[in-house]
Each structure stands twice: as C-alpha cells, then as structure tokens.
Amino acid sequence: MRIDEIIVFIRVLESGSFRSAARLLAMSTATVSAKISALEQRLGATLIQRTTRQLKATASAILPAARRR
C-alpha cells in the first residue's frame, strides 16, 4: 500500500468526487482515478462504487476502518 494512494482515497471520500479531490490535491482527475484504481487493484477489492452522479465507499472500504475503532 502506498501512502499517496491512501491520501487520494481519503480526499475522494471527504470531498465526494474525483474532481474535487483532484483540485484539493493539485493533480488531474485522471491521476486521482489512476491512484484509486491502483489501490483497489493492490488490495484486490473495489473501494469506491462509482456512478455518473455520485460515489460511495463500499463495505470493503468501510469495514476495516470501523474495526480499528
């Protein structure tokens, strides 16, 4: 797992979109998408459910964080 991918993942969830996260992180939307895809591939799980109107964290993304609390 790479820290830059995790930071991007957190920003996407906090901002609610790839575009907003890209602006906050001063990178392109394509780079944000690539980092999320790389993280998902590395973990072997879909972390963000993407639709044309919204995105949601999947159970694979939420459960590990909840277990740590």
DRENBA-49565 format. One record per residue: residue in three letters; y, z, x of N, C-alpha, C in turn. Coordinates in steps of 0.001 Angstrom, whole numbers, plus 500000, padded with zeros to 6 digits. Atoms other than C-alpha are relative to their C-alpha. Layout:
<recs>
AlaYZXYZXYZX/...
</recs>
This chain:
<recs>
Met498828500000500841500000500000500000501239500000500889/Arg498769500083499219503433499101501318501130500678499241/Ile498915499239500620506455501276500662501004499082499311/Asp499041500907500627508689498278499913499501499518498639/Glu500567500406501288506321497187497137500120501129498977/Ile499894498846500902506337500685495657501442500191499543/Ile498580499879500359510141500846495756500376498948498966/Val499715501071500964510359497495493971499368500336498653/Phe500695499636501239507794498648491394500781501063499223/Ile499237498931500650509783501811490652501304499462499423/Arg498730500567500480513059499870490349499788499117498771/Val500299500844501162511466497388487946499799500875498769/Leu500230499109501141510267500218485711501286500693499565/Glu498752499306500328513590502071485904501016499076499340/Ser498976500916500511515732499020485231499543499236498763/Gly500524500671501182513451497458482641499826498501500126/Ser500203501436499813513423493968484114499950499644501478/Phe500075500491498628512676491996487231501395499593500470/Arg498657500471499649516167490510487163500930501161500370/Ser499159498832499708517932493883487019499568500674501295/Ala500502499403498761515701495271489751500420499167501204/Ala499597500886498906516458492244491904501466500216500358/Arg498575499750499744520191492830491505500200501333500711/Leu499878498674499386519840496528492355499519500020501452/Leu500601500012498669517745495751495415500561498904500906/Ala499386501106499245519858492771496548498947499017500522/Met500997501007499652516920490366496506499823499066498813/Ser500197500957501084515875487379494448498954500510499008/Thr500990499662501023513915487703491221498610499554500455/Ala501287500501499497511169485622492856499388500965501016/Thr500495499030499017510894488154495697499478501246499307/Val500449498834500772510646491033493223498645499700499367/Ser501253500392500636507923489193491323498862499917501017/Ala501027500124498961506038488426494539499544501370500502/Lys500359498656499523506148492067495658499158500743498965/Ile500795499372501062504855493277492282498601499385499976/Ser501304500675499989502076490674492364499159500433501190/Ala500727499559498803501140491681495914499468501420499827/Leu500433498622500237500991495356494929498840500033499011/Glu501080500057500988498858494562491875498715499478500638/Gln501180500564499344496521492459493990499389501015500968/Arg500467498999499035496288495158496668499242501132499288/Leu500622498907500748495405497785494034498866499531499096/Gly501035500545500869493171495474492019500201500351498542/Ala499694499635501386494946496332488777501348499420499595/Thr498720500430500540497685494985486561500830501245499738/Leu499134498830500147500566497461486728501079499798498951/Ile498930500300500948503117495717484537499543498896499067/Gln500313500998501015502425493896481292501284499226499741/Arg498813500831500120504871491009481192499946499167498726/Thr499831500918501122506086489247478072501352499324500196/Thr498719500692499855509037486938477553501177500903499661/Arg498904499136500434511082489742476020500054501365500673/Gln500008498651499425510005492926477759498863500162500993/Leu501125499643499144507781494543480306499663501455499750/Lys500486498637500212505693497687480050499062500366501133/Ala500968499503499029503830499807482542498651500096499300/Thr501343499903500567500103499579481940499426501385500290/Ala500669498720499748497720502530481896499675500161501482/Ser500288499940498559496818501660485492501194500505500789/Ala498778499543499324500418502383486453500360501423499606/Ile499562498705500526500974505458484290499037501130500346/Leu500977498925499818497751507452484675500021500651501378/Pro499956499320498691497859508026488453501228500894500168/Ala498781499185499904501438509312488199499863501262499160/Ala500166498847500883500538511608485307499027501020500600/Arg500987499095499398497566513063487191500601500846501112/Arg499364499273498895499826514110490058500869501136499518/Arg499095498961500530501977516307487801499253501219499567/
</recs>
